[in-house]
Amino acid sequence: MIFASVADFRARAKRRLPKFAFDYMDGGAGHEAGLRRNVEAFDRIELKPRMLVNVEKRDLSTTLFGRTWNAPFGTAPIGLGNLVWPRAEESIARACIAANLPYSLSTPASTTLEEIAAIAPGNAWFQLYVGRAEEMVTDLVTRAERAGYDVMLVTVDVPIAPLRHRDIKNRFSVPFRVTPRLLYELATHPQWSLATLAAGRPRFANMERYATVTRYQTVTQYMSSQVTGRFDWDDLKRLRDCWPRKLVVKGLLAADDAVRARGLGCDGVVVSNHGGRQLSSLPASIDALPEIRAAVGPKFSLLLDSGVRSGEHIVKALAAGADFVLIGRAMMYAVAALGAAGPKAAIDLLTDEASRCLAQIGIVDIPTLKAAAPIIRGESR
Ligand SMILES: Cc1cc2nc3c(=O)[nH]c(=O)nc-3n(C[C@H](O)[C@H](O)[C@H](O)COP(=O)(O)O)c2cc1C
């Protein structure tokens, strides 16, 4: 199969994965209007082309948080990445090291933060969820500092667990609930099932040490019990005070919130609606971005995710005011489609598309793109 686009990765992923695993990765909250809106909002934006510019040599390198990366994107944190494909987290981290891009490891990942720090020293960022158990949060922060993480993303857009219709209908849970339907799905997707069997079932590797697992409470139930809606601005301030390195707030959509995060001394914000996975009625992050950029000023670091499916989308995000982009599902589709070869394929595709897009609009590097902000229309709702 030829992979001309992220949509091709997705199509192959859909065939290779059992339905419950594909739906976990692909699905969104509610009736998924937010999920669709994220991509549609990008596609509505048009770029202004300038011709007769020598674009033979183009440079995508971008400086963020004191480091120069080969391109203006990295990967978004994904919980249970190894459920999508065995050793997905490790293979994405390795591809990011090779491509000099940042890799974000999620708190509910299936590889420990210490293992990823050893694989991708300097390239790995750690994403923190602040749950109810303070000793767990304190320990995770200490472990991340000790392991050498320079950047921590604290995700704030999961006040409570979302309602994802696909997961509800699939009775999605970890460990899997063995039902005739599950056995049928495993039998009809042998590549995934055998690879998963060989690698061992995906676990919440960072968190299971804190969980009280009993006959009556699984790790998943312990984790759900942590999502209580308690985390607030005072907690964020405490986290800022105890984490000495870069702290980035992930999951803001309101300009006032971004200004407040900057006021607390946070180093950046990820403008994100969690890929449409929390609530169907949220604005697309690309639509929320211009107002946030205007409010925080030109110097504050703004990253963006949600709905990025091509290099052109990356260029549009930067033209609309982002400094950097995080790639969520687009990377996971590629891993599901191609296994360990997927991350490099996704990085190469997105980089090539972004570079060609710059050439088509007469721009040779990222600083020029951001200064020119070549959007014709479609940036506002
Ligand atoms: C399967 C899956 C799991 C995710 N798990 C996490 C997580 O553990 N922590 C987090 O901050 N965001 C998580 N996200 C959200 C992503 O980090 C990111 O915000 C989102 O995927 C961006 O949207 P996109 O998938 O349309 O690119 C997850 C997203 C997906 C698709």
The ligand as an SDF file (V2000), in Angstrom:
LIG
                    3D

 31 33  0  0  0  0  0  0  0  0999 V2000
   -5.3850    7.7220   22.1610 C   0  0  0  0  0  0  0  0  0  0  0  0
   -5.1030    9.0480   22.7810 C   0  0  0  0  0  0  0  0  0  0  0  0
   -4.6410    9.1000   24.0960 C   0  0  0  0  0  0  0  0  0  0  0  0
   -4.3370   10.3410   24.6670 C   0  0  0  0  0  0  0  0  0  0  0  0
   -3.8130   10.3790   25.9310 N   0  0  0  0  0  0  0  0  0  0  0  0
   -3.4290   11.5770   26.4700 C   0  0  0  0  0  0  0  0  0  0  0  0
   -2.7740   11.6240   27.7240 C   0  0  0  0  0  0  0  0  0  0  0  0
   -2.5220   10.6200   28.3630 O   0  0  0  0  0  0  0  0  0  0  0  0
   -2.4110   12.8490   28.1850 N   0  0  0  0  0  0  0  0  0  0  0  0
   -2.6600   14.0150   27.5040 C   0  0  0  0  0  0  0  0  0  0  0  0
   -2.3130   15.1020   27.9630 O   0  0  0  0  0  0  0  0  0  0  0  0
   -3.2760   13.9840   26.2960 N   0  0  0  0  0  0  0  0  0  0  0  0
   -3.6500   12.7970   25.7670 C   0  0  0  0  0  0  0  0  0  0  0  0
   -4.2400   12.7610   24.5320 N   0  0  0  0  0  0  0  0  0  0  0  0
   -4.4290   14.0120   23.8010 C   0  0  0  0  0  0  0  0  0  0  0  0
   -3.2050   14.3250   22.9420 C   0  0  0  0  0  0  0  0  0  0  0  0
   -2.0880   14.6140   23.7220 O   0  0  0  0  0  0  0  0  0  0  0  0
   -3.4790   15.5000   21.9940 C   0  0  0  0  0  0  0  0  0  0  0  0
   -3.9270   16.5990   22.7520 O   0  0  0  0  0  0  0  0  0  0  0  0
   -4.4880   15.1660   20.9120 C   0  0  0  0  0  0  0  0  0  0  0  0
   -4.3030   13.8600   20.4410 O   0  0  0  0  0  0  0  0  0  0  0  0
   -4.3420   16.1320   19.7560 C   0  0  0  0  0  0  0  0  0  0  0  0
   -5.3040   15.9000   18.7850 O   0  0  0  0  0  0  0  0  0  0  0  0
   -5.0660   15.0560   17.4490 P   0  0  0  0  0  0  0  0  0  0  0  0
   -5.0890   13.6230   17.8740 O   0  0  0  0  0  0  0  0  0  0  0  0
   -6.2450   15.4220   16.6300 O   0  0  0  0  0  0  0  0  0  0  0  0
   -3.7490   15.4570   16.8790 O   0  0  0  0  0  0  0  0  0  0  0  0
   -4.5460   11.5390   23.9330 C   0  0  0  0  0  0  0  0  0  0  0  0
   -5.0100   11.4690   22.6200 C   0  0  0  0  0  0  0  0  0  0  0  0
   -5.2690   10.2380   22.0350 C   0  0  0  0  0  0  0  0  0  0  0  0
   -5.7120   10.2100   20.6010 C   0  0  0  0  0  0  0  0  0  0  0  0
  1  2  1  0
  2  3  1  0
  2 30  2  0
  3  4  2  0
  4  5  1  0
  4 28  1  0
  5  6  2  0
  6  7  1  0
  6 13  1  0
  7  8  2  0
  7  9  1  0
  9 10  1  0
 10 11  2  0
 10 12  1  0
 12 13  2  0
 13 14  1  0
 14 15  1  0
 14 28  1  0
 15 16  1  0
 16 17  1  0
 16 18  1  0
 18 19  1  0
 18 20  1  0
 20 21  1  0
 20 22  1  0
 22 23  1  0
 23 24  1  0
 24 25  2  0
 24 26  1  0
 24 27  1  0
 28 29  2  0
 29 30  1  0
 30 31  1  0
M  END
$$$$
